[in-house]
Amino acid sequence: MNSILYLQSAVDSVLEAGKIVLEIYHSDFKVKDKGKNDPVTEADLKASSHISESLRFLNIPILSEEDSEKKDVSKLQTVWILDPIDGTREFIHKNPEFAISLGLSILGKAVLGVVFNPVTLELIYGAEDLGVVYQKLENIPDFFQLNSRTLQKC
């Protein structure tokens, strides 16, 4: 696995989705129900779509909480797992305690992850063979360089 490529791609896609989410967060948006007591917003759907499209070149299936069709991933060796708004209720109530969460699972084991809160600009990313980094960003950058100096062996 090319951890740097996958991690850089994941961070880039999540940060770009953060821009989309933040724009919707600061607007009047509609809330729908996916099921009983299970809300979904335009931000959930647009972030999911953006991340899915931006990672498509890696040819790894994506299991998103917002997928309308449920996928059987039990036989997949490698899969992205996405929650485009982890904390949809908080998002709806304009409580900034939510995040975009993306992980990569290989043979049922989490090997890479990115968590980003676009309101507080807190970013956490890492991979099992690279380590984990927490960064408080000043803004959502158009280009992000992984902080290789602070990535350390787990």
N, C-alpha and C positions, 0 to 999 in steps of 0.2 A: 504494500500500500504506500502511495506517495502522500505521506501525512501532511507535508507542507502545502502541496497543491490542494488537497481536500480541505484542509483547515483554512487556507487563504480564500478559497472559493466559498466556503461556508460563511466565514466572517463577512466577506464582501456582500453576499446575497442577503444576509441578515441586516447589515447596516443599511443597505438600499431599501429593504422592506421597512426598516425603522423610519425612514423619511416618509414613506407612504402612510404608515400608521400614525405618525405624529401629525401629519396634515389632517387626517380624518379625526383624530382625537380633539383637535382644536376647532372642529366644525360641529354643526348640528347633524348628527347621523341617525339613521334608523336602526332599530333593533328588531330582529326576527327570531323566531323560535325554530331550532332544528328539530326539536322534539320536546317532550314535556319538561319544562323547567331547564331548558338547555339553549341559552341565547347565543346568537351569532350576529356579528356586525359586518359592515362593508370592509372594515379594517381586517378582520379575520380572513375574509375571502380574498381581498386584494393582496395581502401579505403572503398568503398561501400560494396564490397564483404566481406572484413574482418570484418567490423562492424556488418553486417547482420549475419554472421556466429557466431561471438563471443557473440551476444545477443540472439541467437536462444533458449538457455536453459530457457529463461524467458517466452517463449511462447506468445510473444506480436508481432503482425504484424509490419513490417517496411515499411514505405513509403519513398523510396529514390528517389531523383531527377534523378538518373541514371537508374531506373528501365525501362527495355525495354517494359514491359507490364504495362499499367496504371491500378492501383487498385482503386476500389470504396471503399473508407474508410469512407464514410458518415454514415454507419451503425455500425462502430466499436466503442466500448466504450473506448478502450485503443489502442494507436498506437504510435510507434516511428516515428519521422519525421527527415529525414537525408538529409543534403547537404554535401557530402563528400569533396567537394572543393567549398566553398562559396567564389567566386572570381576567377573562372576558367581563365578569361582573364588575371588577374594579375599573376596568376600562370604561364601561358603560356609565359608571357613577363618577367618572373623572377623578378617580383615585389613582395616583401614579404607580401603584404597586402591582404592575403587570410586566410581562416581558415576552419577547420573541424567543422561543426555545427550539433549537435544532440539534439533533444528535445523529451520529452514524453508528450503526450496529453491524458487526461482522460476526457471523456464526453465533448470534444471540448475545454477543458481548458489546457493551458500549465502549467505543474506542476513540471517539472524538465528540466534542460538543461546543456549542456557542449559545450564550444567553445574553440578551441585550435588552435593556430598558431604555426606550427612546426618549422618555421624559426626563429621567435622572441622568441619562447618558452613561450608565454603568454597563460595562462590557466585560464578560468573562468568557474566555475561550481556552481550549486545550485539547491535547491528544495524548493517548497513553504513552507514546514513545517520545513526547516532546515536553510534557509538563502543562501547567495551567497558569494563566495570567489574568489578573483583575486590573482593569483600567477605568479610570473616570475620565471620560473624554470632555473636551471643551465644546465640541459640536460634532455633528455627524459628517465625517469627511467624505469627499468624493473618491478619494483613494486612501486605502488603509494599508499600512505595512505591519505585518506581524512583528511583535517585539521579541526578536530572537535572543536578545541579551537576557531577558527575564524568563524565557521558556527554559525549564529545567527538567531533568529526568524525574519521572514520578517514582 
